[in-house]
Amino acid sequence: MTDISERLRHAIDAGFAEEVRFLAELVRHPSDNPAGDCAPHAERTAVLLEEMGFTVERHPVPDALVRANGMVSAVNLVVRRRFGDGPVVALNAHGDVVPPGEGWTHPPYGAEIVDGTMYGRGVAVSKSDFATYAFALRALEAAGLARGTVELHLTYDEEVGGAIGPQWLLEQGISKPDLAICAGFGHAVVTAHNGCLHLEIEVRGRSAHAALPATGIDALEAANGILTALYAYRHTLADTVSAVAGIGSPQLTVGLIEGGINTNVVPDRVVLRLDRRMIPEEAPEAVEERLRAVVAGAAAAFPQARVTVRRILLARPLVPLPGAERLAGLLCTQATRVMGEPVRSQGVPLYTDARHYAEAGIPVVLYGAGPRSIEAANAHRADENLRLEDLRKATEVVACALWDLLAA
């Protein structure tokens, strides 16, 4: 281990109890999205960072834009630490979280620590990386880094797509980084991920008394035909497998169905919402065109029903840009050293805010605190958790990789 690695590790170890308290405070303050009233959490985070000695920029998103994205309030936080001439590296994590749901055996906002593991909603995805990145930056300050700039981008809309978080920061010119690291999910360094398309399919018919169903137009019957076609199409997706390790095949899920009036009434309206995960090799426009064709083909068998398709979300896959491989290599090298076992780069079948940096032409990879897999963290499930030793190790990996990058 080099002298600088020792210095960084010492700085992280010396402040680790404070890092754990910082994370616990973030978990204890809810920031569920929905409902998406996240400005209070952002303010609490800003105060905690200021108590650490950072200068925090608060960037409120205009109310109309917040509402258009299905939220109540959102404030993006930016911390900039310029050490000297050199590249600007952004570290992005999101503080909004899915609601707790049921089935918890630990209080979802309690930040309970049991046998070295903290439990709570958002502790793994991704409030942990608020802590990872902030305390890695503080370790760099303590070690005396003299080149480059490190920025923290702490945003609050990942659960609704990231358009008023990272995308907004970049579009407004608030930040213009050369490279970016986004919140991770496990020990691997992620260089690619799936895209996602959400479509809403509305089927309209005409209501009628159940005693005389032929006098109506059954929207559910037409919707059933569309569902049958969609599931037949889904079975074909397994024939395609991404060349990127960790990605697998495209996926299709119909996750929401609503409609009908009453048991004794022919349903006049049924709405379906589907989620189509796209591998990096797929073109989102072609995927949407194919899905619309499947729906139209099935709907043709029910000419009296009116069928409309509306796009809800389009998140493009993350494809590595030139320059990302060096950043990934540095993270893999340091993670292998710190973890004591080989850590490699791979893809994940999720979609994340990292794509916004890539779409702006900024090479980006994902790495942060987490277990071997996102499943082990119970992310988006009851009893979400994080081993505190994984938090400490991730903080050391990020700090050392940034030193290697910026001091080179």
N, C-alpha and C positions, 0 to 999 in steps of 0.2 A: 504494500500500500504506500502511495506517495505521501509526502509531507502535507500537500494541500488536501488530500483526501482525509488525512487525520484531522486537520484543522476544521474542515467542514463537518466531519462526523462529531467532533468534540462540541462544536457550536450547536449542532442539532440536538445532541444528547443533553447538553446543558439547559436547553430551552424546551425539552420535550414535555415536561409536566405542564408548562404553560400552553403548549400546542394542544394537548389533550383537553385542557380547560376551555380553550378557544373553540374547539370542535364541539364540545358538549354544549356550550352556550348557543351555537348555531342550531344544534338539533333541538334544543329546548324552545326555540322560537319557531312556531309553525310558519310555513310558507307554501301551503298547499296550492296546487294549480291543476284543476280548478279548486277554489274560486278565482285564484290569481290576484289576490290583494297582497302584493309582495313588497311594496315600498317600505313597510315597517321593518321587515327583515333586512332589507338593504341598509336602512339607517342604523340598525343595531350592528350589522357587520362593519359599516364604515366607522362607527365609534370604536369598536374593538381594534380595528386596524390603526386608527389614530392613536389609541393608547399604546400601540406597539412602536409608534414613532413614524408611521407612514403618512404621507400627504395623500388624501383620498379625494378624487374628483367624483362628484355626484352628477350623473347625467339623466335627469328625468325624461321619460318618453312622453310625448304629447298625449293628452287624454284621449283624443279622438282615435289616434293610432292604437293606443292600448285597447280601447273598446273594440275596435275593428278586428283585433286579434284575440278577442274573447277573454280579456283580462280586466281587472279592476284598477290596478296600479303597477307600475314597473319603473325602477330606477337602476340604471347600470352604473357600476362602480369601476373606476380606472385608477390604478396606482402605477406611477412611472418612477423608475429608479435608473437614472443615467450615470453610468460609471465612467464613461469616456467614449471616444470615437469607436464605432463598430456597429454590428448589426443590432436591430431591435427584435427582441423575441417576446411574443405575447404568450401568456399563460392563462387559458380560459377554463372556467368551471361555472356550472349553473347552480343557483341556490333554490330554485323552485322545485317542488317535489310532488309526486302523486299523493292523493289523500291516503291515510293509513289503511282504510278497509278494516276487516274483521280478522280475528284469529290470533291476535297478539298475546304473547305470554309475558312480555315486558311492556311498560308504558311507551307508546310510540313517540312521545316527546320527552321521555325521561332521561335519555342519555345514560342509562344504567350501564355500569361496567361489571361484568361477571367473568372471572377467570381470564382477564386480559382482553376481553372483547366488549366493545361498546354497542349497545342496541338503540335503535331509533330510526324514525323515518328520515331518509336523506343522509344518514351517516356514511353510506357507501356511495350513493349516487345523488349529487356529487358534492355535498358539503365538505366531505373529507378533503377534497382537493382545493377548497378554499384554504384549508390548513396546510396541505402539502406545499402549495405554491407560495403562500405567504411566508412560511417558515424556511423554505428553501431560499427565498430571496433574502431573508434576514441573515441566514448563514453566509451567503455570498458577501453581504455587507461586512459581516464580522471577519471574514477571511481576507478582505481587502481587494476584491476584484476591481480592476482598473480599466476595463474596456467594455464597450457595448452598453445596451439598455435592456432592462427587463421590465415588462409591463404585466400587471395583473388585470385581467378582464373578467369581472365577476358579474354575471348576468342572470336574468330571472324569467326566461320564457322558453327554455328548452322543451318543456312538456307540451308546448303549443307550436313548436316549429323553429324558434330562434330568429324570426324575422325582425323582432324589435329588441333583440339582444346583440349578438355578434354581428349579424348582418347590418343592423342599424348603426352600430359603432363604426363599421367600415364604410358604409355608404355616406355617413355624415362627415367623414374625414377626421373623426375624433382620434383614430389611431391608424397608423400605416406601418404595420410590422413587416419585417422581412421573413420571419419564420414564426410558427406557432406550435404550442403544445396544448392539447385539450384534455379534459378530464378522462381518465381511463377507467377500466372495469376490473382489471386483474393484473397478473404478473407480466403478461405479454405486452410488447409494444405493438400498437395497432397502426397500420399504414393504409388500410382500405376498409370500407364498410358498405353495407347495402344502402340502396335508396328506398324510398317508400312513396307509394301513390295511394291516396284515399279518394274513393269515389262514392257519391251518394246517388242511389238509383230510386227514383220516385215513380210509382205505378199508380195511376188514377183510373178508377172505374166509375160505377154509379151504384149507390146504395139501393137496397130493396128489402122487402120483408122476407124473412127466411122461409115463409110459407110459399112464396112465389119468386124463387131465386132467378128464374129465367127473365124476369122483368128488370133485373139489374145487370151490371157488368162487374164481375168478381175480380177485384184488383189482386186478391191473394192468389187466385188461380194463375193469373198471369205472372205474379211474382214467383210462384212456385216453379213455373216453367223456366224463368230466368235463373233461379237458384240451381236448378238441375243442370242447366248449361254451364253455369260458372263452376260447379263442382266437377263436371266432366273435364272442363279446361284445366282445373287445378291438378287433376291426376296426370296431366301431360307434363307438368313442370319438373317433375323428378327426373325427366330425361336430360335436363340441362344442369350441369354442375360447373361452378366457377373454378377457374384455374388458381384462384387466390386461396391459400390455405386458411381454413377457419370460416369460410363463407358458406359453402354448401350450395344448395339449389334455390331458385326463386320460390316464393311462398305466396299463397292466397288464403285470406281468412275473411269470411263474412261475419263481422263482429257485432252488428246491431241490426235488429229487425223491430219495426214498430208499425202499428196500423190497426184498423178495425174500429167498430163503434160499439157493438155489443154482440153477445152470443147469437141473438136471433135476428141479426142484420147482415146482409151481404156487404162485405167490406168494400168501401169506396176508395180507400187510399192505403197503400203500404209503402214504407220506406226501408230500403236496405242500405247499409254502409259497409264497404269492403276495404280491406287493407291488402295491398299487393307489394311485397318486398322484392326489390330489383337488385340483382347482382351487378357488380361493377362493369361487367361486359355488356349489359343491356342498355339500350337507348330509351330513356323514359318516354319520349314521344311515341315511339313504336309500341311500347308496352300499353300505353293508354289507348292508342288506336285499336290494338288487338282486343282489349277488354270491351271497348265500345262496340266493336263488331260482334263479339260474342253476345252481348246484351241485345243488340239490334236483331240479330238472327233469331234469338229465342222469342223476342217480343213480336216478331212478325207472325207467329202462330196465334196471337191474340190481338187482332187488328182493332177491336173496339176499345181496348185499353190504351191510355196515353202514357208513354214511358219517356221520362227525361233523365239524363245523366249529368251530374254536376261534379266538377273536381273540387275537393275539399282541401287537399294538401298534395304538394309535389316536393319531395326531398330527394335531390339527386344523389346517386352513389358517390362515395369518396374514392377517387382514383389518385394514386400517388403522383405528385408533381416533381420535376427535377429539383433537387435540393433537399427533399424530404429524406432521401436515403442516408445522407450524412447524419442528420439529426437522429434518425432511427438507430443508426449504427452506434452512435455515442450512448444513447439510452440503453441499448442492448448490452453494450460492453460494461457499463456501470451496474446495470441490474444483475448481470451474470456474476459480477464480483460481489455485490452486496447480498444477493440471495444465495450465493454458494452453489448455484446450479445453472445450466444453460437457459438463457432467456432470449427468445427469438421474436422477430416481427411476424405479424400475421394479420388477417382480416377478421371482422366480426359481422354477424348477420343483423346487427342493429343499425339504426341511423342516428347521427349525432350532430351537434353544432359545428363539428370540425369541417363539415362540407362548406360552410359559409366562408371560411378562410380559403379553402381550395378554390372555390368559385371566384374569389377575388384575386386569384393568382398567387396565393401565399402558401408555400410548402408547409404541411401540417402533419403531425402524428399525434396519437393519443397515448398518454401514459399518466398514471397516478396511483393513488392508494387503492388497494383492492386485493381480494383473495386470488386463488388460482383461476377461478371462473366467476362470472357474474351470478351464476346459480347459487354458488356457495355463500354469497352475501345476502341472499334473499331479497335482492333488489326488486322493487315494486311489489313485494309480498310482505306478509306479516313477519315480524321479528327480523327486519333488515339489520345487518350487523357488520362490524369491521373489527378485525384483530388489530389492536393498537400497535403491535410490532410491525404489521404491514404498513401502517401509516408512517412509522419512524423510518423504515427502510425506503419507502417511496420518496420521502422527503430527502433522504441522503442521495438517492439515485438522481433525482431531478437537479439538486444542487451541484453534484459532481459533473453531470452531463453538461449543464450550462457553463460551468467553469471550463471544461474541455473545449466547448464551442467558442466561448467568448475570449478566452485567454490565448487561444491558438494564434 
